[in-house]
């Protein structure tokens, strides 16, 4: 079918929540996948090629694509080395950080020393797919962990709130669901609206923060953001 890039981002997110809990409460999911055995630790930001952490079609397609809905591949739609501008144009700049990955209001003032943003898209006969992944580096492990903690506090404070904006190419309202975590501190939030769902995850390892938002029309995504964050983490040197 013809790839319409206006339509590709116009979908909302199906009303699926992975957990029911009180606002501000974190539920626990299974932990992250183990990193490559014997891989050296991250000693400085110079050892990390952020672009090398990015997700590929091979990483993403089996996780986000509905099995009966070809094509099997995701293609690169956009890359950049700065956050996405536009949070001020949403109805709530703080809560927009839970809805959109790579947003300026998430990263501005966070102290990041490098950032790599990528968007993959896919178009099947039944659904459209989008995966935004962001890798960012910081001066040290504590700075990266603090960036995640500050962001997740915003997500938690925004539980059940609605955000209206047009960063996705058309104006839509999305509802933020409960924030959940794994024992290894990968945090996950779902965003829902009429027509689809997104699974949005963030975590840090060493001095690197990874953030992923995976979206699909018609049939909602639940834990896919968590799975894709793991795909990035295992690429760390």
C-alpha positions as CSV (number, residue, x, y, z in Angstrom):
1,X,0.0,0.0,0.0
2,X,1.1,3.6,-0.4
3,X,3.1,4.9,2.5
4,X,1.4,8.0,3.7
5,X,3.6,9.8,6.2
6,X,0.8,12.0,7.3
7,X,-1.4,9.0,8.2
8,X,1.5,7.1,9.7
9,X,1.5,9.2,12.9
10,X,-2.1,10.2,13.1
11,X,-3.2,7.2,15.1
12,X,-4.0,7.2,18.8
13,X,-3.4,4.5,21.3
14,X,-5.8,1.7,22.1
15,X,-7.3,1.6,25.6
16,X,-5.0,-1.1,27.1
17,X,-3.3,-0.8,30.5
18,X,-0.8,-3.4,31.8
19,X,-1.7,-2.9,35.4
20,X,-4.3,-1.3,37.6
21,X,-2.9,0.5,40.6
22,X,-3.3,3.7,42.5
23,X,-1.9,6.9,41.0
24,X,1.8,7.3,41.8
25,X,2.3,3.6,42.6
26,X,4.8,1.5,40.7
27,X,3.9,-2.1,39.9
28,X,6.7,-4.6,39.1
29,X,7.4,-6.5,35.9
30,X,10.1,-9.1,35.2
31,X,13.7,-7.8,35.0
32,X,15.7,-6.9,32.0
33,X,17.7,-9.3,29.8
34,X,21.3,-9.9,30.8
35,X,23.9,-7.9,28.9
36,X,26.4,-9.7,26.7
37,X,28.6,-11.9,29.1
38,X,32.1,-10.5,29.6
39,X,31.3,-7.1,28.1
40,X,33.4,-4.4,29.7
41,X,31.8,-1.6,31.8
42,X,31.3,1.9,30.6
43,X,34.1,4.1,31.9
44,X,33.5,7.3,30.0
45,X,31.2,8.7,27.4
46,X,33.9,8.4,24.7
47,X,33.5,4.6,24.9
48,X,29.8,4.7,23.8
49,X,28.7,5.1,20.1
50,X,25.1,6.1,20.7
51,X,24.1,5.5,17.1
52,X,25.3,1.9,17.5
53,X,22.7,1.3,20.2
54,X,19.9,2.2,17.8
55,X,17.2,-0.4,17.0
56,X,17.0,-2.1,13.6
57,X,14.2,-3.6,11.6
58,X,15.4,-7.0,12.8
59,X,15.1,-5.8,16.4
60,X,11.7,-4.2,16.1
61,X,9.6,-5.9,13.5
62,X,9.1,-9.2,15.4
63,X,8.1,-7.3,18.5
64,X,5.7,-4.6,17.2
65,X,4.3,-6.1,14.0
66,X,1.1,-7.9,14.0
67,X,2.0,-11.4,12.6
68,X,-0.7,-11.5,9.9
69,X,0.0,-7.9,8.7
70,X,3.0,-7.6,6.3
71,X,5.4,-6.0,5.6
72,X,8.0,-7.6,7.9
73,X,10.4,-4.7,7.9
74,X,10.6,-1.3,9.6
75,X,12.4,1.5,7.8
76,X,14.2,4.6,9.1
77,X,11.9,7.7,8.8
78,X,14.0,10.2,10.8
79,X,17.2,10.6,12.7
80,X,18.6,13.5,14.6
81,X,21.1,14.4,17.3
82,X,18.9,16.8,19.3
83,X,15.6,16.3,21.2
84,X,12.3,16.8,19.4
85,X,10.9,20.4,19.8
86,X,7.3,21.2,20.5
87,X,6.4,20.3,24.0
88,X,5.3,23.9,24.7
89,X,2.7,23.5,22.0
90,X,1.0,20.6,23.8
91,X,-1.7,21.0,26.5
92,X,0.8,20.0,29.2
93,X,4.6,20.2,28.6
94,X,5.5,18.1,31.7
95,X,3.0,15.3,31.0
96,X,4.0,15.3,27.3
97,X,7.2,13.7,28.4
98,X,5.3,10.5,29.2
99,X,3.6,10.6,25.8
100,X,6.4,11.4,23.4
101,X,9.9,9.9,23.3
102,X,12.9,12.2,22.8
103,X,11.0,15.4,23.7
104,X,12.7,18.7,24.5
105,X,11.0,19.0,27.9
106,X,12.4,15.6,28.8
107,X,16.0,16.3,27.9
108,X,16.4,20.1,28.3
109,X,18.4,20.8,31.5
110,X,19.1,17.1,32.1
111,X,22.8,17.4,31.4
112,X,23.1,15.1,28.5
113,X,26.4,15.2,26.6
114,X,25.3,13.4,23.5
115,X,21.9,12.3,22.0
116,X,20.9,10.1,19.1
117,X,17.2,10.0,18.1
118,X,15.7,7.6,15.5
119,X,12.2,6.9,14.2
120,X,11.3,3.7,12.4
121,X,8.0,3.2,10.6
122,X,6.1,0.3,9.1
123,X,2.9,0.1,7.1
124,X,0.9,-3.1,6.8
125,X,-2.5,-3.8,5.2
126,X,-4.2,-3.5,8.6
127,X,-2.0,-1.4,10.9
128,X,0.7,1.3,11.0
129,X,3.7,1.1,13.2
130,X,6.2,3.5,14.7
131,X,9.2,3.0,17.0
132,X,11.0,6.0,18.4
133,X,14.3,5.2,20.2
134,X,16.6,7.6,21.9
135,X,20.1,7.0,23.4
136,X,21.7,9.8,25.4
137,X,24.9,10.0,27.4
138,X,25.8,11.8,30.6
139,X,28.9,12.7,32.6
140,X,28.7,9.6,34.9
141,X,26.4,6.8,36.1
142,X,24.8,9.0,38.8
143,X,23.9,11.8,36.3
144,X,22.2,9.2,34.0
145,X,20.3,7.6,36.9
146,X,19.1,11.0,38.2
147,X,17.9,11.9,34.7
148,X,15.7,8.8,34.6
149,X,14.5,9.3,38.2
150,X,13.4,12.9,37.5
151,X,11.6,11.8,34.3
152,X,9.8,8.9,35.9
153,X,8.6,11.2,38.7
154,X,7.0,13.4,36.0
155,X,5.4,10.3,34.4
156,X,4.1,9.2,37.8
157,X,2.7,12.6,38.6
158,X,0.8,12.6,35.3
159,X,-0.9,9.2,35.8
160,X,-4.4,9.2,34.2
161,X,-4.0,12.7,32.8
162,X,-4.7,13.6,29.1
163,X,-2.3,15.4,26.8
164,X,-3.4,17.0,23.6
165,X,-0.8,17.9,20.9
166,X,0.2,17.6,17.3
167,X,3.8,16.4,17.5
168,X,2.8,13.2,15.7
169,X,1.5,15.0,12.6
170,X,-2.1,15.6,13.7
171,X,-3.8,16.8,16.8
172,X,-4.9,14.1,19.1
173,X,-5.5,13.5,22.8
174,X,-3.7,10.7,24.6
175,X,-4.3,9.4,28.1
176,X,-1.3,8.4,30.3
177,X,-1.6,5.1,32.1
178,X,0.1,3.7,35.2
179,X,3.9,3.7,35.4
180,X,5.3,0.3,36.2
181,X,8.9,-0.9,36.8
182,X,11.0,-4.0,36.6
183,X,13.4,-5.1,39.4
184,X,16.2,-3.7,37.2
185,X,14.6,-0.3,37.0
186,X,13.2,-0.3,33.5
187,X,10.2,2.0,33.7
188,X,7.2,1.6,31.4
189,X,4.1,3.7,30.7
190,X,1.3,3.1,28.2
191,X,-0.5,5.9,26.3
192,X,-3.9,5.3,24.9
193,X,-6.4,7.0,22.7
194,X,-9.0,6.1,20.1
195,X,-7.5,3.8,17.5
196,X,-4.3,2.4,19.0
197,X,-1.7,2.2,21.8
198,X,1.9,3.0,22.6
199,X,4.3,1.3,25.0
200,X,6.9,3.8,26.3
201,X,10.0,2.8,28.3
202,X,13.1,4.4,29.8
203,X,16.1,3.2,31.8
204,X,19.8,3.8,32.3
205,X,22.8,1.6,32.3
206,X,26.2,3.1,33.2
207,X,26.2,6.7,31.9
208,X,23.7,6.0,29.1
209,X,20.0,6.5,29.1
210,X,17.8,4.7,26.6
211,X,14.2,5.6,25.8
212,X,11.8,3.8,23.5
213,X,8.2,4.4,22.4
214,X,6.6,1.8,20.3
215,X,3.2,2.5,18.7
216,X,0.7,0.5,16.7
217,X,-2.8,1.2,15.4
218,X,-5.9,-0.9,16.0
219,X,-4.3,-3.6,18.2
220,X,-2.6,-2.2,21.3
221,X,1.0,-2.6,22.5
222,X,1.6,-3.4,26.1
223,X,5.2,-4.5,27.1
224,X,6.9,-3.9,23.8
225,X,8.7,-0.8,25.0
226,X,10.3,-2.8,27.7
227,X,11.4,-5.5,25.3
228,X,12.9,-2.9,22.9
229,X,14.7,-1.1,25.7
230,X,16.4,-4.4,26.5
231,X,17.4,-4.7,22.8
232,X,19.3,-1.4,23.2
233,X,20.8,-2.2,26.5
234,X,22.5,-5.4,25.3
235,X,24.3,-3.4,22.6
236,X,26.2,-1.4,25.2
237,X,29.9,-2.1,25.2
